[in-house]
Amino acid sequence: MMIGGNLPIGTKDAILAVAVLTILVVTVVFKQSVGEFVTEEIAVCVAFLGGTLKRDKRLR
């Protein structure tokens, strides 16, 4: 029995998951509010998506 099977999870996805779990742990340990947690998660996801965008060839 294979755990994970054929999931298309790469290195970038694993790094994003680690970042999300780290923020969750920090939120629980330091007792942050839900609003702070959501704001941090949105910031991490936007930064991740921004880093995966392709460069525009016109901007050399």
N, C-alpha and C positions, 0 to 999 in steps of 0.2 A: 504494500500500500504506500503510494507516494503522497507525501504531504506537500501541498502547493501545486502539484500537477503541472499544468502547462500555463501557469500565470505569467503574463508578460511583464514581470517586475524587473527593472534594471537597477543600476547603481544610483541613478538620479532619484528614482522613486524611493529607494531605501534611505537616501540622505534626507529626503523630504519627510519620510516617516519618523526618522530619528529626531529631526528638528521639532516636529509636532509633539512627539512624546516627551521631549525635553521641556518644552513650554508647558505641557500638562503637568509634569512633575514639579516644575518651579511654581506653577500656579497653586498647586495643592500645598506645597511646603510653606510658601510665604503668604498663603491665604489671600490671594488676589481676588478681585471681583470677577464676575462673569464677563462684564464689559471689557475689562483689561485683557482677559483671555481671548475673547473674540477678536479684539483689535490686533493683538499679537499674531494670532493665527492668520488673519487676513493679510497682514504685512508680510509674513513669511511666504504665503502662497503667491502673492503678487511678485515678490522678489524672485521666487522660483520660476514663475512663468516668464518674467522679464529676462531671466538668464537663459531660457531655452529658446527665445525668439531668434530668428535668423537675421543676420546683418543685412541692411539694405545696400545693394551694390553701388548705389549712387553716392554713398557717404564714404569716400575713400580718403 
